[in-house]
Amino acid sequence: MEKGYNSDIHIFGDFYHVQTEDWGPDLKVLITRVFKNGAVIKSIKTPYQQFLLDSASITSCRPKLREALRNQHKKILDLLQSGQLLYEKAKING
């Protein structure tokens, strides 16, 4: 299973790095950090419970978690490129 995703993009002369990781079953959170010129400017955490049923084991839900990880990374990239992440209160999940 992939641990996470990393993307580098340039927007209007600024360099951004977007890193999305699954912090695993102990912390049960997906986290995306947006770096601008090396400094963290946004940190978005999504608890596992948004994707899992209470009765489901984490192991049985790995495909759902992988999909959520990929979708969160893509959504943050889209919001960043459109300007919404930096200039408006963005809705990440949902």
SULGIVEN-V642889 format. One record per residue. N is the residue number from 1. RES is the residue in three letters. PSI is psi in whole degrees, 0 to 359 (none if undefined). Layout:
{{N,RES,PSI} {N,RES,PSI}}
This chain:
{{1,MET,140} {2,GLU,143} {3,LYS,331} {4,GLY,190} {5,TYR,149} {6,ASN,136} {7,SER,143} {8,ASP,131} {9,ILE,153} {10,HIS,131} {11,ILE,117} {12,PHE,45} {13,GLY,355} {14,ASP,144} {15,PHE,128} {16,TYR,141} {17,HIS,128} {18,VAL,125} {19,GLN,122} {20,THR,128} {21,GLU,152} {22,ASP,117} {23,TRP,9} {24,GLY,176} {25,PRO,340} {26,ASP,316} {27,LEU,336} {28,LYS,54} {29,VAL,144} {30,LEU,135} {31,ILE,136} {32,THR,130} {33,ARG,137} {34,VAL,123} {35,PHE,139} {36,LYS,119} {37,ASN,37} {38,GLY,348} {39,ALA,141} {40,VAL,125} {41,ILE,341} {42,LYS,144} {43,SER,122} {44,ILE,121} {45,LYS,135} {46,THR,116} {47,PRO,147} {48,TYR,323} {49,GLN,343} {50,GLN,341} {51,PHE,345} {52,LEU,149} {53,LEU,147} {54,ASP,324} {55,SER,347} {56,ALA,143} {57,SER,153} {58,ILE,321} {59,THR,318} {60,SER,343} {61,CYS,12} {62,ARG,315} {63,PRO,321} {64,LYS,321} {65,LEU,319} {66,ARG,316} {67,GLU,318} {68,ALA,320} {69,LEU,311} {70,ARG,316} {71,ASN,320} {72,GLN,317} {73,HIS,313} {74,LYS,317} {75,LYS,319} {76,ILE,318} {77,LEU,315} {78,ASP,315} {79,LEU,322} {80,LEU,313} {81,GLN,329} {82,SER,350} {83,GLY,349} {84,GLN,327} {85,LEU,326} {86,LEU,331} {87,TYR,352} {88,GLU,160} {89,LYS,109} {90,ALA,141} {91,LYS,115} {92,ILE,311} {93,ASN,145} {94,GLY,none}}
